[in-house]
Amino acid sequence: MKVFSKIIAIVICLSFLFSATSCVVFRPHDQGKHKGWFKNKHNPHNPNTNNPGKSSKKGKTKNY
């Protein structure tokens, strides 16, 4: 009976382990409908801009 209960405990532990880790999917919520400052190319915080904003630092330039 002890062997049977150990096997049951191991099966239950493995089922919890695999059910929690085997089917985890990450999908970002993005349908391409961005609005506001994110799409504004003149925004100094936009990564695709070369606008330095109001700071005294030199702006980013793209060297193509």
Buried (B, 14 or more C-beta within 10 A) or exposed (E): EEEEEEEEEEEEEEEEEEEEEEEEEEEEEEEEEEEEEEEEEEBBEBEEBEEEEEEEEEEEEEEE
